[in-house]
Amino acid sequence: MLNSTPESVSFCITDPNLPDNPVIYISSGFTKLTGYEFDDIVGRNCRFLQGEKTSAADVKRISDALKSEKECSVNLLNYKKDGTEFVNEVRER
């Protein structure tokens, strides 16, 4: 990331204190990577990025970490707006 520009850094921030842990912020890199615009994402839970090949076990690890308020890091298979796969490093703190 030392050579990254703000446009190339992809991340989103959620708020687990709100119902259904919605996205409250996305970087411009996230919109470029996924094809989703700000209004498509903010206010929604990230699970809409999941698809057919997303690991249920990985999703459960994330859910369990949120419930127990423990840290967790998972490389989760997600899907872009056009349906192509990408690996999303999910970190819960």
PyRosetta script that sets phi, psi and omega in degrees:
from pyrosetta import init, pose_from_sequence

init()
pose = pose_from_sequence("MLNSTPESVSFCITDPNLPDNPVIYISSGFTKLTGYEFDDIVGRNCRFLQGEKTSAADVKRISDALKSEKECSVNLLNYKKDGTEFVNEVRER")
pose.set_psi(1, -9.6)
pose.set_omega(1, -179.3)
pose.set_phi(2, -61.4)
pose.set_psi(2, -32.4)
pose.set_omega(2, -179.9)
pose.set_phi(3, -99.9)
pose.set_psi(3, 11.1)
pose.set_omega(3, -177.8)
pose.set_phi(4, -80.5)
pose.set_psi(4, 145.2)
pose.set_omega(4, 171.3)
pose.set_phi(5, -97.1)
pose.set_psi(5, 159.0)
pose.set_omega(5, 179.6)
pose.set_phi(6, -55.1)
pose.set_psi(6, -32.2)
pose.set_omega(6, -178.7)
pose.set_phi(7, -72.4)
pose.set_psi(7, -19.7)
pose.set_omega(7, -177.1)
pose.set_phi(8, -97.2)
pose.set_psi(8, -9.6)
pose.set_omega(8, 179.8)
pose.set_phi(9, -86.2)
pose.set_psi(9, 123.3)
pose.set_omega(9, -175.9)
pose.set_phi(10, -110.8)
pose.set_psi(10, 119.1)
pose.set_omega(10, 176.0)
pose.set_phi(11, -160.3)
pose.set_psi(11, 161.0)
pose.set_omega(11, 171.3)
pose.set_phi(12, -137.1)
pose.set_psi(12, 156.4)
pose.set_omega(12, 179.7)
pose.set_phi(13, -121.9)
pose.set_psi(13, 133.9)
pose.set_omega(13, 177.6)
pose.set_phi(14, -115.3)
pose.set_psi(14, 167.1)
pose.set_omega(14, 178.5)
pose.set_phi(15, -122.3)
pose.set_psi(15, 98.3)
pose.set_omega(15, -178.8)
pose.set_phi(16, -68.0)
pose.set_psi(16, -8.3)
pose.set_omega(16, 177.2)
pose.set_phi(17, -83.3)
pose.set_psi(17, -11.9)
pose.set_omega(17, 177.0)
pose.set_phi(18, -97.3)
pose.set_psi(18, 154.0)
pose.set_omega(18, 179.0)
pose.set_phi(19, -55.5)
pose.set_psi(19, 130.6)
pose.set_omega(19, 176.9)
pose.set_phi(20, 68.0)
pose.set_psi(20, 15.1)
pose.set_omega(20, 172.0)
pose.set_phi(21, 51.1)
pose.set_psi(21, 60.4)
pose.set_omega(21, -176.0)
pose.set_phi(22, -74.6)
pose.set_psi(22, 157.3)
pose.set_omega(22, 172.4)
pose.set_phi(23, -69.8)
pose.set_psi(23, 131.8)
pose.set_omega(23, 178.2)
pose.set_phi(24, -113.7)
pose.set_psi(24, -13.5)
pose.set_omega(24, 179.0)
pose.set_phi(25, -156.5)
pose.set_psi(25, 142.0)
pose.set_omega(25, 171.5)
pose.set_phi(26, -133.1)
pose.set_psi(26, 147.3)
pose.set_omega(26, 176.5)
pose.set_phi(27, -82.3)
pose.set_psi(27, 160.5)
pose.set_omega(27, 176.7)
pose.set_phi(28, -63.9)
pose.set_psi(28, -30.0)
pose.set_omega(28, 176.2)
pose.set_phi(29, -63.4)
pose.set_psi(29, -34.1)
pose.set_omega(29, 178.6)
pose.set_phi(30, -66.6)
pose.set_psi(30, -40.2)
pose.set_omega(30, 178.6)
pose.set_phi(31, -66.9)
pose.set_psi(31, -38.4)
pose.set_omega(31, 178.3)
pose.set_phi(32, -66.4)
pose.set_psi(32, -40.6)
pose.set_omega(32, -179.0)
pose.set_phi(33, -68.0)
pose.set_psi(33, -47.7)
pose.set_omega(33, -171.4)
pose.set_phi(34, -90.2)
pose.set_psi(34, -23.4)
pose.set_omega(34, -175.5)
pose.set_phi(35, 86.4)
pose.set_psi(35, -5.0)
pose.set_omega(35, 177.6)
pose.set_phi(36, -88.2)
pose.set_psi(36, 143.0)
pose.set_omega(36, 176.9)
pose.set_phi(37, -91.0)
pose.set_psi(37, 165.9)
pose.set_omega(37, -179.2)
pose.set_phi(38, -48.4)
pose.set_psi(38, -50.8)
pose.set_omega(38, -176.7)
pose.set_phi(39, -69.1)
pose.set_psi(39, -19.1)
pose.set_omega(39, 176.5)
pose.set_phi(40, -74.3)
pose.set_psi(40, -25.9)
pose.set_omega(40, -168.4)
pose.set_phi(41, -111.0)
pose.set_psi(41, -50.7)
pose.set_omega(41, -173.4)
pose.set_phi(42, -59.8)
pose.set_psi(42, 131.4)
pose.set_omega(42, -177.7)
pose.set_phi(43, 96.8)
pose.set_psi(43, -8.8)
pose.set_omega(43, 179.9)
pose.set_phi(44, -107.0)
pose.set_psi(44, 156.9)
pose.set_omega(44, 171.6)
pose.set_phi(45, -77.1)
pose.set_psi(45, 145.9)
pose.set_omega(45, -177.7)
pose.set_phi(46, -64.5)
pose.set_psi(46, -10.8)
pose.set_omega(46, -175.7)
pose.set_phi(47, -62.4)
pose.set_psi(47, -18.5)
pose.set_omega(47, 178.0)
pose.set_phi(48, -63.6)
pose.set_psi(48, -17.1)
pose.set_omega(48, 177.4)
pose.set_phi(49, -79.0)
pose.set_psi(49, -13.9)
pose.set_omega(49, -178.6)
pose.set_phi(50, -75.8)
pose.set_psi(50, 158.8)
pose.set_omega(50, -180.0)
pose.set_phi(51, -152.9)
pose.set_psi(51, -161.8)
pose.set_omega(51, -172.7)
pose.set_phi(52, -54.1)
pose.set_psi(52, -41.6)
pose.set_omega(52, -175.5)
pose.set_phi(53, -97.8)
pose.set_psi(53, 4.6)
pose.set_omega(53, 177.2)
pose.set_phi(54, -66.5)
pose.set_psi(54, 131.7)
pose.set_omega(54, -176.8)
pose.set_phi(55, -71.3)
pose.set_psi(55, 119.6)
pose.set_omega(55, 177.3)
pose.set_phi(56, -62.5)
pose.set_psi(56, -33.7)
pose.set_omega(56, 179.3)
pose.set_phi(57, -65.9)
pose.set_psi(57, -39.5)
pose.set_omega(57, 177.4)
pose.set_phi(58, -67.3)
pose.set_psi(58, -40.8)
pose.set_omega(58, 177.7)
pose.set_phi(59, -61.7)
pose.set_psi(59, -40.7)
pose.set_omega(59, 178.4)
pose.set_phi(60, -64.7)
pose.set_psi(60, -39.4)
pose.set_omega(60, 177.1)
pose.set_phi(61, -58.8)
pose.set_psi(61, -42.3)
pose.set_omega(61, 178.8)
pose.set_phi(62, -65.4)
pose.set_psi(62, -46.9)
pose.set_omega(62, -179.6)
pose.set_phi(63, -60.9)
pose.set_psi(63, -44.0)
pose.set_omega(63, 179.3)
pose.set_phi(64, -63.8)
pose.set_psi(64, -38.8)
pose.set_omega(64, 179.0)
pose.set_phi(65, -64.7)
pose.set_psi(65, -40.9)
pose.set_omega(65, 178.2)
pose.set_phi(66, -63.8)
pose.set_psi(66, -45.4)
pose.set_omega(66, -178.4)
pose.set_phi(67, -64.1)
pose.set_psi(67, -37.9)
pose.set_omega(67, -177.4)
pose.set_phi(68, -92.5)
pose.set_psi(68, -0.2)
pose.set_omega(68, -178.6)
pose.set_phi(69, 55.8)
pose.set_psi(69, 42.3)
pose.set_omega(69, 177.5)
pose.set_phi(70, -109.6)
pose.set_psi(70, 155.7)
pose.set_omega(70, 176.8)
pose.set_phi(71, -72.9)
pose.set_psi(71, 149.5)
pose.set_omega(71, -177.8)
pose.set_phi(72, -155.5)
pose.set_psi(72, 143.4)
pose.set_omega(72, 174.2)
pose.set_phi(73, -136.8)
pose.set_psi(73, 125.2)
pose.set_omega(73, -176.4)
pose.set_phi(74, -137.7)
pose.set_psi(74, 136.6)
pose.set_omega(74, 170.3)
pose.set_phi(75, -91.1)
pose.set_psi(75, 102.2)
pose.set_omega(75, -171.4)
pose.set_phi(76, -103.6)
pose.set_psi(76, 131.1)
pose.set_omega(76, 176.0)
pose.set_phi(77, -74.5)
pose.set_psi(77, 119.1)
pose.set_omega(77, 178.9)
pose.set_phi(78, -124.2)
pose.set_psi(78, 179.4)
pose.set_omega(78, -175.8)
pose.set_phi(79, -130.2)
pose.set_psi(79, 137.3)
pose.set_omega(79, 176.4)
pose.set_phi(80, -76.0)
pose.set_psi(80, 170.9)
pose.set_omega(80, -179.9)
pose.set_phi(81, -57.6)
pose.set_psi(81, -34.1)
pose.set_omega(81, 180.0)
pose.set_phi(82, -83.9)
pose.set_psi(82, 2.3)
pose.set_omega(82, 176.2)
pose.set_phi(83, 94.2)
pose.set_psi(83, -7.3)
pose.set_omega(83, 178.4)
pose.set_phi(84, -75.6)
pose.set_psi(84, 150.7)
pose.set_omega(84, -177.3)
pose.set_phi(85, -80.8)
pose.set_psi(85, 150.7)
pose.set_omega(85, 168.3)
pose.set_phi(86, -150.3)
pose.set_psi(86, 155.4)
pose.set_omega(86, 178.9)
pose.set_phi(87, -97.3)
pose.set_psi(87, 126.4)
pose.set_omega(87, -176.4)
pose.set_phi(88, -111.8)
pose.set_psi(88, 118.9)
pose.set_omega(88, 176.2)
pose.set_phi(89, -80.7)
pose.set_psi(89, 108.6)
pose.set_omega(89, -178.8)
pose.set_phi(90, -97.1)
pose.set_psi(90, 125.7)
pose.set_omega(90, 177.4)
pose.set_phi(91, -123.8)
pose.set_psi(91, 125.0)
pose.set_omega(91, 175.6)
pose.set_phi(92, -108.8)
pose.set_psi(92, 132.7)
pose.set_omega(92, 178.0)
pose.set_phi(93, -131.4)
pose.dump_pdb("model.pdb")
